[in-house]
Amino acid sequence: MRKKVWSFVAGLAAVTLVVWASSRSEANVETMVNQPAPAFKLKSLDGKEISLDQYKGKVVLLDFWAVWCPPCIAGLPHLGEIAADAKRADQGLVVIAVDAGDAEEKVRKLIKPDYKFTTVIDPDTKVFEAYKAEGLPSRVVVGRDGQIKFAVEGFSLGEDTDAKILEAVDKALAAK
């Protein structure tokens, strides 16, 4: 009986995934490249109001994530490493982890005090939606000029996702 239930659940999950993938809109985060980055104001975990405007002239890496997303959580230490890179920070890199709609206390449990990135909560997911993100994690590189230079949703680049993100960050940092 258990085997039949698990087979049914696996089949249902596969069908759901196929239906979801085929119904995805063409207007996702990746279509935002070369567009102005949507402005936002969100509260950080330390209570400060964070806006994209305050980072004009900097390169901003936005990482949209959620507490219920295992790949997102697994990526937080790597995001911390990027933010802790002194050379990139000196060149103007700012890293912001944007939680998509979770309760602050749940977010706090996952954010380590030694992470060098800013964590903000998008309580009603309006910023997530403004960036046309549909899946998590979604990462966006905003150039010094306020234009989106790179965007990726999930792991659509496969194992090269992290390398492509860093390549886009470095390219944006090199542009003056």
Secondary structure, 3 states (H helix, E strand, C coil): CHHHHHHHHHHHHHHHHHHHHHHCCCCCHHHHCCCECCCCEEEECCCCEEEHHHHCCCEEEEEEECCCCHHHHHHHHHHHHHHHCHHHHHHCEEEEEEEECCCHHHHHHHCCCCCCCEEEEECCCHHHHHCCCCCCCEEEEECCCCEEEEEEECCCCHHHHHHHHHHHHHHHHHCC
